Amino acid sequence: MNNNVSEKETLKITKKAPINKKKLKVIPLGGLGEVGKNITVFEFGNDIIVVDCGIAFPEDELLGIDLVLPDITYLKNNKEKIRGIIVTHGHEDHIGAIPYVLKEINIPVYGSRLALGLLEIKLEEHKLLSQAKLETVEQGQVIQLGAFKIEFINSCHSIADAMALAIHTPVGVVVHTSDFKIDYTPIQGDNIDLVRLAELGRQGVLLLMSDSTNVEREGYTMSERVVGEAFEKIFSEARARIIVATFASNIHRIQQIINASVKYGRKVALSGRSMINVTEVAKRLEYITMPEGTIIDIKDIDRYRADQITIITTGSQGEPMSALTRMAASTHRQVQIVPGDLVVISATPIPGNERTVSRVINQLFAKGANVIYKALADVHVSGHACQEELKLVQNLVKPKFFMPVHGEYRHLRQHALLANSLGVSEKNTFVMDIGNVLELDNTDAKISGKVPSGRVFVDGLGVGDVGNIVLRDRKLLSQDGLVIIIITIEKESGNLISEPDIISRGFVYVRESEELIEQMRKITCESLLKYGGKDWGTMKIVVKDAIKEYLYTNIKRNPMIFPIIIEV
């Protein structure tokens, strides 16, 4: 500064250039340390936007649970600040929880035509479509929501209309890749807009949030067209009925199956509710095209020769109630597997599903079907970037700070190490847990706290009414069974009127374990006699503890013990 400037003028100049002391908060409520349930909150001052809002599917230990939702307590507590939900693409793990959120907070949802088309199906099922505020956006469009300016960037994934985001904030630009890969020969539309990512990198990017799913895989992800070439070969040689199982949302895959079917004179039937719904939406929005009359009703497949039929079905993950699983178990109403059927499983098992997929494949082989899966042919490619693609995006964007997203903890850690090898410093790299709050501005970033987060379980029509205690009881029942002890006492004296009745479910068969049952009766009577009181609660605890100790000491089992007291 010029030394001739007075102290008064210096103060005046300083006042004209106030420093923005507000910080951007980035709060993942799901999608980190897990597969699915993707949802991230961006907060600046009095404005919040939410990027994606998906579900996860239950693991084996979540007995009886249908869906897993993110905990949105933080959003409910700050609902007056929320300006909208931004959807990057139409997969379940990015849009599946939106109906449950809209029941609590009525806010606008912004997404592509396809993503919103798929969301409409869900909102209709939840009877929310008429009141929902859905706003269609396109690649290249920019919208302003409070303090945030959101730019939608063309991307590539295993579903059409996938978009990355450039979120322009008062403290800098955040680039969120969402799920992506670099496919130079996409089935439909343009490739990921690497030019725009490079422009943003030259202008300066504060934070990069990048897909970590395939970080352990070297090289590049193969193009979707490789699968199309594999289908061409399979269909040209097949002389039997072809059944293809794939993800219902993989519209490009469905299009290639239809193309091969049309080329080789086959009609196409759809099986599975989600497959039918998604294909109808994609056809209506012209993301799937085909000659008139290509698709027939599944009930009409017997009117054609086997070599004139292709069935596209759900069940590529071996889901218990899916169409392919029911076919393999001979419980499907319209389709029975017969010797010679060619079944193509066009998907890779999601981690944790390997055993169920293997079981379905074995059942299909046992029924005489020929089965082609990933180990035998290129019938599936991933929709996620491998290491070289992740490196390319990292080098184009050149972020100051980096947060790996979308993956289990090991994926996030490996992606952080990859970024460090490309020049991002360790202190500027944040491997987050859900609920962590990352606060940052254009000079500094740190994890500053934690907000309520976790999992909410959907069981039937119940949302959130099944917690860890119920799940623990279900697990205990499934492993060791249940013992019910019915105790009948005299109301006035509190004395036993008769021997306790013992009912066993999933523990032992009573008629074959009479000695054990008799001993349990004896211990019940002795423990009540020793107690000598009349308080029902204490009586139940005394009996439960005595039986539990006896069973574990003698047969090393720990069933759920449920005493019932009847007064007469």
MARLO-104169 format. One line per 5 residues: for each residue x, y, z of C-alpha. Coordinates in Angstrom, 1 decimal. Example, Ala and Ser with C-alpha at 12.3 -4.5 7.8 and 13.67 -1.06 7.14 Angstrom:
BEGIN
12.3 -4.5 7.8; 13.7 -1.1 7.1
//
This chain:
BEGIN
0.0 0.0 0.0; 1.2 3.5 -0.8; 2.8 5.0 2.3; 1.1 8.3 1.6; -2.3 6.9 2.3
-3.5 8.1 5.7; -4.7 5.8 8.5; -8.2 7.2 8.1; -8.2 6.3 4.4; -6.8 2.8 5.1
-9.7 2.2 7.5; -12.2 3.4 4.8; -10.7 1.0 2.2; -10.9 -1.9 4.7; -14.5 -1.3 5.3
-15.3 -1.5 1.6; -14.0 -5.0 1.3; -15.5 -7.0 4.2; -14.4 -10.7 4.4; -17.2 -13.3 4.1
-17.0 -15.1 7.5; -19.6 -17.6 6.6; -18.5 -21.1 5.8; -19.9 -23.8 3.5; -21.0 -26.9 5.3
-21.0 -30.3 3.5; -22.9 -32.9 5.5; -23.2 -36.5 4.1; -26.2 -38.2 5.6; -25.6 -41.5 3.7
-23.5 -43.1 0.9; -20.2 -43.1 2.9; -18.9 -46.4 4.3; -21.8 -48.2 2.6; -23.2 -49.0 -0.8
-26.4 -47.0 -1.4; -28.4 -44.5 0.6; -26.7 -41.6 -1.1; -27.7 -38.2 0.2; -25.5 -35.1 0.9
-26.5 -31.7 2.5; -24.9 -28.5 1.4; -25.5 -25.6 3.7; -24.5 -21.9 3.5; -26.0 -19.4 5.9
-29.8 -19.8 5.8; -29.8 -21.9 2.6; -29.7 -25.7 2.2; -29.8 -27.9 -0.9; -29.9 -31.7 -0.8
-28.1 -33.7 -3.5; -29.7 -37.1 -4.1; -31.8 -39.0 -1.6; -31.6 -42.7 -2.0; -32.3 -46.0 -0.3
-30.1 -49.0 0.5; -31.2 -52.6 0.3; -31.0 -54.7 3.6; -28.1 -57.0 4.3; -28.7 -60.5 5.5
-28.7 -59.6 9.2; -31.5 -57.1 8.7; -34.2 -59.8 9.1; -37.6 -58.9 7.6; -36.5 -55.4 6.6
-37.6 -54.3 3.1; -35.7 -51.0 2.7; -33.1 -48.8 4.5; -33.6 -45.1 4.5; -31.3 -42.3 5.6
-32.0 -40.6 8.9; -33.3 -37.1 7.9; -33.6 -35.6 11.5; -31.2 -32.8 10.5; -33.3 -31.9 7.5
-36.6 -31.9 9.5; -34.9 -29.7 12.1; -33.9 -27.2 9.4; -36.7 -27.6 6.9; -37.3 -23.9 6.6
-33.8 -23.5 5.1; -34.1 -26.2 2.4; -34.4 -24.9 -1.1; -34.7 -28.2 -3.0; -33.5 -31.7 -3.7
-31.1 -32.1 -6.7; -31.2 -35.5 -8.4; -28.1 -36.6 -10.3; -29.7 -39.7 -11.9; -32.5 -42.1 -11.6
-31.1 -45.1 -9.7; -32.8 -46.3 -6.5; -29.8 -45.5 -4.4; -30.2 -41.9 -5.4; -34.0 -41.3 -5.7
-35.6 -44.2 -3.7; -36.0 -42.3 -0.4; -37.5 -39.1 -1.9; -41.2 -40.1 -1.4; -40.5 -40.7 2.4
-38.8 -37.3 2.6; -41.6 -35.5 0.8; -44.1 -36.9 3.3; -42.2 -34.9 6.0; -40.9 -31.9 4.0
-42.7 -30.6 0.9; -39.8 -29.2 -1.2; -39.1 -29.0 -5.0; -37.1 -31.8 -6.7; -34.9 -31.0 -9.7
-33.7 -33.7 -12.1; -33.6 -34.9 -15.7; -36.7 -36.0 -17.6; -35.8 -39.7 -17.0; -35.0 -39.4 -13.3
-38.2 -37.5 -12.7; -40.2 -39.9 -14.9; -38.9 -42.8 -12.7; -39.6 -40.8 -9.5; -43.2 -40.2 -10.6
-43.8 -43.9 -10.5; -42.8 -44.0 -6.8; -44.7 -40.8 -6.0; -47.8 -42.3 -7.5; -47.5 -45.4 -5.4
-47.2 -43.2 -2.3; -50.1 -41.0 -3.4; -47.9 -38.0 -3.5; -47.6 -37.2 -7.2; -50.4 -34.6 -7.3
-48.7 -32.4 -4.6; -45.1 -33.0 -5.6; -43.1 -30.1 -7.1; -41.0 -31.6 -9.9; -38.7 -29.4 -12.0
-37.1 -30.8 -15.1; -33.5 -29.7 -15.8; -31.1 -30.4 -18.7; -27.4 -30.8 -19.1; -25.7 -27.4 -19.3
-28.5 -25.7 -17.5; -27.8 -23.5 -14.4; -30.4 -22.8 -11.6; -30.2 -20.6 -8.6; -31.4 -21.9 -5.2
-30.7 -19.4 -2.5; -27.0 -18.9 -2.1; -26.3 -21.8 -4.4; -25.9 -21.8 -8.2; -26.1 -25.3 -9.5
-24.7 -26.2 -12.9; -25.7 -29.6 -14.5; -22.9 -31.2 -16.4; -23.4 -34.0 -18.9; -22.0 -37.3 -17.5
-22.0 -41.0 -18.3; -23.2 -43.9 -16.2; -25.3 -47.1 -16.5; -28.5 -45.1 -16.8; -29.4 -42.3 -19.3
-29.3 -38.7 -18.3; -26.7 -39.0 -15.6; -25.3 -35.6 -14.5; -22.4 -34.3 -12.5; -22.8 -31.0 -10.6
-20.8 -27.8 -10.3; -22.2 -26.1 -7.2; -21.2 -22.5 -7.2; -21.1 -21.1 -3.6; -20.0 -17.7 -2.2
-16.7 -19.4 -1.0; -15.9 -21.4 -4.1; -17.0 -24.2 -6.5; -17.8 -27.7 -5.5; -17.7 -30.4 -8.2
-19.8 -33.5 -7.4; -19.2 -36.2 -10.0; -22.0 -38.5 -8.6; -21.8 -42.0 -10.1; -19.8 -41.8 -13.4
-17.5 -43.5 -15.9; -15.8 -42.2 -19.0; -17.4 -44.0 -22.0; -16.1 -42.7 -25.3; -18.7 -44.7 -27.2
-21.9 -44.3 -25.2; -25.1 -45.9 -26.4; -27.1 -42.7 -26.2; -26.2 -39.0 -25.9; -22.8 -37.4 -25.4
-19.8 -38.5 -23.3; -19.1 -36.9 -20.0; -18.3 -33.2 -20.5; -14.5 -33.3 -19.8; -14.1 -29.9 -21.4
-16.3 -28.2 -18.9; -14.6 -30.1 -16.0; -11.2 -28.8 -17.3; -12.6 -25.2 -17.6; -13.8 -25.4 -14.0
-10.4 -26.7 -13.0; -8.6 -23.7 -14.7; -11.0 -21.3 -12.9; -10.4 -23.0 -9.6; -12.3 -25.7 -7.7
-12.6 -25.6 -4.0; -13.8 -29.2 -3.4; -14.1 -32.3 -5.5; -16.4 -35.1 -4.4; -15.8 -38.1 -6.6
-17.2 -41.6 -7.1; -15.1 -44.3 -5.3; -17.0 -47.5 -6.2; -14.3 -48.9 -8.6; -11.2 -47.3 -7.2
-9.7 -50.8 -6.5; -9.8 -51.6 -10.2; -6.9 -50.7 -12.4; -7.2 -49.3 -15.9; -10.5 -48.2 -17.5
-14.1 -49.3 -17.4; -15.2 -51.0 -20.6; -17.7 -49.3 -22.8; -21.4 -50.4 -22.7; -21.0 -51.2 -26.4
-18.9 -54.3 -25.5; -22.0 -55.8 -23.9; -23.9 -55.1 -27.2; -21.3 -57.0 -29.1; -21.5 -59.9 -26.7
-25.3 -60.0 -27.1; -25.0 -60.0 -30.9; -22.8 -63.1 -30.7; -25.1 -64.9 -28.2; -28.3 -64.1 -30.1
-26.8 -65.1 -33.5; -25.9 -68.5 -32.2; -29.0 -69.2 -30.0; -31.7 -71.6 -31.1; -33.7 -71.6 -27.9
-35.6 -69.2 -25.8; -33.4 -66.4 -24.3; -34.0 -65.1 -20.8; -31.9 -62.0 -19.9; -31.7 -60.8 -16.3
-30.5 -57.3 -15.7; -31.1 -54.2 -13.6; -34.4 -52.6 -14.6; -32.8 -49.1 -14.5; -30.1 -50.0 -17.0
-32.0 -48.6 -20.0; -29.0 -48.8 -22.3; -28.6 -52.5 -21.6; -32.4 -53.1 -22.2; -32.1 -51.2 -25.5
-29.2 -53.4 -26.6; -31.1 -56.6 -25.7; -34.1 -55.3 -27.7; -31.8 -54.4 -30.7; -30.4 -57.9 -30.8
-33.9 -59.4 -30.4; -35.2 -57.4 -33.3; -32.2 -58.2 -35.5; -32.7 -61.9 -35.0; -36.5 -62.0 -35.3
-37.5 -62.3 -31.6; -40.4 -60.8 -29.7; -39.6 -59.4 -26.3; -41.6 -60.0 -23.1; -40.9 -58.2 -19.8
-41.1 -59.9 -16.4; -40.9 -58.1 -13.1; -42.9 -55.1 -12.0; -39.9 -52.7 -11.9; -38.8 -53.9 -15.3
-42.2 -53.2 -16.8; -42.6 -49.8 -15.1; -39.1 -48.5 -16.0; -39.3 -49.7 -19.6; -42.8 -48.1 -20.1
-41.4 -44.7 -18.8; -38.3 -45.0 -20.9; -40.3 -45.8 -24.0; -42.8 -43.0 -23.4; -39.9 -40.5 -23.0
-38.1 -42.0 -26.1; -35.1 -43.2 -24.2; -35.9 -46.7 -25.6; -37.0 -47.1 -29.2; -38.1 -50.2 -31.1
-40.4 -51.2 -34.0; -44.1 -51.4 -33.3; -45.2 -54.8 -31.9; -41.8 -55.8 -30.6; -42.9 -56.1 -27.0
-45.6 -58.7 -26.2; -47.4 -59.6 -23.0; -45.6 -62.3 -20.9; -48.9 -64.3 -21.1; -48.5 -64.7 -24.9
-45.1 -66.2 -25.0; -46.4 -69.7 -25.7; -47.9 -68.5 -29.0; -44.4 -68.3 -30.4; -41.6 -70.8 -31.0
-38.8 -70.8 -28.4; -36.4 -69.3 -30.9; -38.7 -66.3 -31.4; -38.8 -65.2 -27.8; -36.6 -63.1 -25.5
-37.6 -62.5 -21.9; -36.0 -59.5 -20.1; -36.4 -60.0 -16.4; -35.5 -58.6 -13.0; -33.5 -60.8 -10.5
-29.9 -60.4 -11.5; -29.0 -60.1 -7.8; -30.9 -63.2 -6.8; -33.5 -61.2 -4.8; -35.8 -63.7 -3.1
-39.1 -62.5 -4.7; -37.7 -61.4 -8.0; -38.9 -62.9 -11.3; -35.7 -64.8 -12.2; -35.5 -66.4 -8.7
-39.1 -67.5 -9.0; -38.4 -69.0 -12.4; -35.4 -70.9 -10.9; -37.7 -72.1 -8.1; -40.6 -73.1 -10.5
-42.9 -70.6 -8.7; -43.3 -68.1 -11.6; -46.8 -68.0 -12.9; -46.0 -67.5 -16.6; -42.5 -68.8 -17.1
-41.2 -72.3 -16.4; -37.6 -73.0 -17.1; -37.2 -75.9 -19.5; -34.1 -77.8 -20.7; -32.4 -75.8 -23.4
-33.4 -72.3 -22.2; -30.5 -69.9 -22.4; -30.3 -67.6 -19.4; -28.0 -64.6 -19.5; -27.3 -62.9 -16.2
-26.2 -59.4 -17.3; -24.9 -58.0 -14.0; -22.2 -58.5 -11.4; -23.3 -59.4 -7.9; -23.4 -56.5 -5.5
-21.1 -57.3 -2.6; -23.0 -59.5 -0.2; -25.2 -61.0 -2.9; -22.7 -63.5 -4.3; -24.2 -66.5 -2.5
-27.8 -65.8 -3.5; -26.8 -65.3 -7.2; -24.8 -68.5 -7.1; -27.8 -70.4 -5.7; -30.0 -69.2 -8.5
-27.4 -70.1 -11.2; -27.2 -73.6 -9.7; -31.0 -74.0 -9.7; -31.1 -72.9 -13.3; -28.4 -75.4 -14.4
-30.3 -78.1 -12.4; -33.4 -77.5 -14.5; -31.4 -78.0 -17.7; -30.9 -74.4 -18.7; -27.7 -73.1 -20.1
-26.5 -70.1 -18.1; -24.1 -67.3 -19.2; -22.8 -64.9 -16.6; -19.9 -62.5 -16.1; -17.3 -65.2 -15.6
-18.1 -66.7 -19.0; -18.7 -63.7 -21.3; -18.6 -59.9 -21.4; -22.4 -59.7 -20.6; -21.9 -56.9 -18.1
-19.8 -53.8 -17.7; -19.7 -51.5 -14.7; -21.2 -48.0 -14.7; -18.4 -46.7 -12.4; -15.0 -45.3 -13.2
-11.8 -47.3 -12.6; -8.5 -45.8 -11.5; -7.3 -44.2 -14.7; -10.6 -42.4 -15.2; -10.6 -41.2 -11.6
-7.0 -39.9 -12.1; -8.1 -38.1 -15.3; -11.0 -36.3 -13.5; -8.7 -35.5 -10.6; -6.1 -33.9 -12.9
-8.7 -31.9 -14.9; -10.5 -30.5 -11.9; -7.4 -29.8 -9.7; -9.3 -29.3 -6.5; -7.9 -27.6 -3.4
-9.8 -30.0 -1.1; -11.0 -33.6 -1.9; -13.7 -35.8 -0.4; -14.1 -39.3 -1.8; -17.8 -40.4 -1.9
-20.0 -43.4 -2.9; -18.4 -46.5 -1.5; -17.5 -48.6 1.5; -14.8 -47.3 3.9; -12.0 -49.2 2.1
-13.0 -47.6 -1.2; -13.0 -44.1 0.3; -9.5 -44.7 1.9; -8.1 -46.0 -1.4; -9.5 -43.1 -3.3
-7.9 -40.7 -0.8; -4.5 -42.3 -1.3; -5.0 -42.1 -5.1; -5.7 -38.4 -4.8; -2.6 -37.9 -2.6
-0.5 -39.6 -5.2; -1.7 -37.0 -7.7; -0.7 -34.0 -5.5; -3.6 -33.4 -3.2; -2.1 -33.0 0.3
-3.3 -35.3 3.1; -4.4 -32.4 5.2; -6.7 -31.3 2.4; -8.2 -34.8 2.0; -11.3 -35.8 4.0
-12.4 -39.4 4.4; -15.8 -38.7 6.1; -18.3 -40.7 8.1; -22.0 -40.1 7.6; -23.2 -37.3 9.9
-19.8 -35.5 9.9; -19.8 -31.8 9.1; -17.1 -30.5 6.8; -16.8 -26.7 7.1; -14.8 -24.9 4.5
-14.1 -21.6 2.8; -11.5 -20.6 0.2; -8.6 -20.9 2.6; -9.4 -23.6 5.1; -11.4 -26.8 5.7
-12.0 -28.9 8.8; -14.4 -31.5 10.2; -16.2 -29.4 12.8; -18.8 -31.7 14.3; -21.6 -34.3 13.8
-25.3 -34.2 13.2; -27.9 -36.9 13.7; -27.5 -39.6 11.1; -27.9 -43.3 10.6; -30.4 -45.8 9.2
-34.2 -45.9 9.3; -35.8 -49.3 8.5; -38.9 -49.9 6.4; -40.8 -53.1 7.2; -44.0 -53.4 5.2
-45.9 -50.2 5.8; -44.0 -49.3 8.9; -41.3 -46.7 8.7; -38.9 -46.4 11.6; -40.8 -48.6 14.0
-38.3 -51.4 13.8; -35.1 -50.6 15.7; -32.0 -52.4 16.9; -33.8 -54.1 19.8; -36.4 -55.6 17.4
-33.7 -56.7 15.0; -31.7 -58.3 17.9; -34.8 -60.2 18.9; -35.5 -61.4 15.4; -31.9 -62.6 15.1
-32.1 -64.4 18.4; -35.4 -66.1 17.4; -33.9 -67.1 14.1; -30.8 -68.6 15.8; -32.0 -70.1 19.0
-35.8 -70.1 19.0; -38.4 -69.2 21.6; -39.4 -70.8 24.9; -42.8 -69.7 26.4; -43.4 -70.6 30.1
-47.0 -70.3 31.1; -47.4 -69.9 34.9; -50.8 -70.1 36.5; -51.1 -68.8 40.1; -53.8 -68.3 42.7
-54.7 -64.6 42.9; -54.8 -64.2 46.7; -51.9 -66.3 47.8; -49.7 -66.1 44.7; -49.1 -69.9 44.9
-48.8 -72.1 41.8; -52.1 -73.8 40.9; -50.5 -76.3 38.5; -47.2 -77.2 36.9; -46.0 -74.6 34.4
-46.8 -75.2 30.7; -43.7 -75.1 28.4; -44.2 -74.2 24.7; -41.2 -74.3 22.3; -40.9 -72.7 18.9
-37.6 -73.1 16.9; -35.9 -74.4 20.1; -36.6 -78.1 20.6; -39.4 -80.4 19.7; -41.3 -81.0 23.0
-42.2 -84.7 22.5; -38.6 -85.6 21.8; -37.2 -83.5 24.7; -39.4 -84.5 27.5; -36.6 -84.8 30.0
-35.4 -81.2 29.2; -38.9 -79.8 29.4; -39.5 -81.5 32.7; -36.3 -80.1 34.1; -37.4 -76.6 33.0
-40.7 -77.1 34.8; -38.9 -78.1 38.0; -36.5 -75.1 37.8; -39.4 -72.7 37.3; -41.2 -74.1 40.4
-38.1 -74.0 42.5; -37.2 -70.4 41.5; -40.7 -69.1 42.3; -40.7 -70.9 45.6; -37.3 -69.4 46.5
-38.6 -65.9 45.5; -41.8 -66.2 47.5; -43.2 -62.8 46.5; -46.2 -61.7 44.4; -44.8 -59.0 42.1
-45.3 -60.2 38.5; -42.4 -58.3 37.1; -39.9 -59.8 39.6; -41.4 -63.2 39.1; -40.8 -63.1 35.4
-37.2 -62.0 35.8; -36.5 -64.7 38.4; -37.9 -67.4 36.1; -36.2 -66.1 33.0; -32.8 -65.9 34.7
-33.0 -69.4 36.2; -34.1 -71.0 32.9; -31.5 -69.1 30.9; -28.7 -70.1 33.2; -29.8 -73.8 33.1
-30.1 -74.0 29.3; -26.7 -72.3 28.6; -24.9 -74.3 31.3; -26.3 -77.7 30.1; -26.8 -77.4 26.3
-25.0 -74.1 25.4; -28.2 -72.6 23.8; -29.6 -69.2 24.4; -33.3 -69.0 23.2; -35.6 -66.1 23.9
-37.4 -66.9 27.1; -40.9 -65.4 27.6; -42.7 -66.1 30.9; -46.5 -65.5 31.0; -48.3 -65.3 34.3
-52.1 -66.0 34.5; -54.0 -65.2 37.7; -57.1 -67.2 38.6
//
